Structures are given as structure tokens and as C-alpha cells.
Amino acid sequence: MALRVLSNVAADSHSTSARQATVHRPRPAAAPERLASAQTASRSAYDLHFVAKIEHGTRVFSFARPLTIQILREVDEGGCYWQANAPKFGIFSIGDTVKAAMDEFSEDFAAVWDGLAFEQDESLTPDAQELKRELRALVTTD
């Protein structure tokens, strides 16, 4: 799945917000059918995972405290797919399996980190500055 991130999350001080740091992934291959049957979709599983680190490629993000990731299983007449979400950081990742959703989550977390962690506060809105502070307090190594 291709990563869709708003180009340079923190580039424009007039339009940058924490919401723009959200990374969105396209749904798995059967997405059009799933969207068409939204009335019949249900969340049949919900779980919380607490992770001490995230690995993405050669990078390792270790955390000062466990990061809470919501794991949801969406079921509809076209099948099921998984979500790995951290709403606090605007990350909502989707995959055909839990592992695929978590792999996407790792990539999305790295993209949010790269877009905000070292950006100058002057170029960020107050919401984006707060998100940056929360990320920097959470991540102990990159």
C-alpha cells in the first residue's frame, strides 16, 4: 500500500495543524465493496496493545512509557480487515491482517515523527506544537 502523507506536515504555519499530521492509508483491495456496504459493517473485535518500541526498517523508536495502540477488526459482507490506531497522534492504519496493520502503523508513526519532531515551533500551529511535545516526550530513541 502506498503511503499518503500530506507533503511536509509542518511547512505552512497558516494551515498546519495536528489533524494534518494524520496519516491515512487506503483500505485493502475490497475497499469499494466495503464502503458500499457500510450499513452492514460492524466492529467485532477491539483490543488495546501496549508497546514499548516500534521498529520501522532500520529505525527503532523506544518509548518512555508504553504507547497504546487500538486494534480493531472490521467485518462486513466483503470480509474483514484490521486497524491499528493511535488517535492521540492521528494515526489510523489498515491491513488485511493484524501484522499488516501493525506494519503500516510503524511506517505511519515514522512519518508523523519525521514530519513534526524536529520542526521549528514557529512554523507549527499550537495544536501541532502540542503534538510535537507529546511525541518528543514519548520517544526516547530514534
MOUR-V287285 format. One line per field, one symbol per residue. ss: DSSP state (H for helix, E for strand, - for the rest). phi: phi as a letter, one per 40 degrees, with the letter a starting at -180 (. if undefined). A space follows every 10 residues. Layout:
BEGIN
ss: ???
phi: ???
END
This chain:
BEGIN
ss: ---E------ -------HHH H-EE------ HHHHHH-HHH -EEEEEEEEE EEEEEE--EE EEEEEEEEEE EEEEEE--EE EEEEEEHHH- EEEEE--HHH HHHHHHHHHH HHHHHH---- HHH--HHHHH HHHHHHHHEE E-
phi: .ccbbdcfdb cbccbcaccc ccbbbccddc ddccccbdcc caccaaabbb bcabbbgccb bcbcadccbc bbbcbaccha abbbbbddbg bbbbacbccc ccccddcccc ccdccbdbcc dccbcdcccc cdcccccccb ab
END
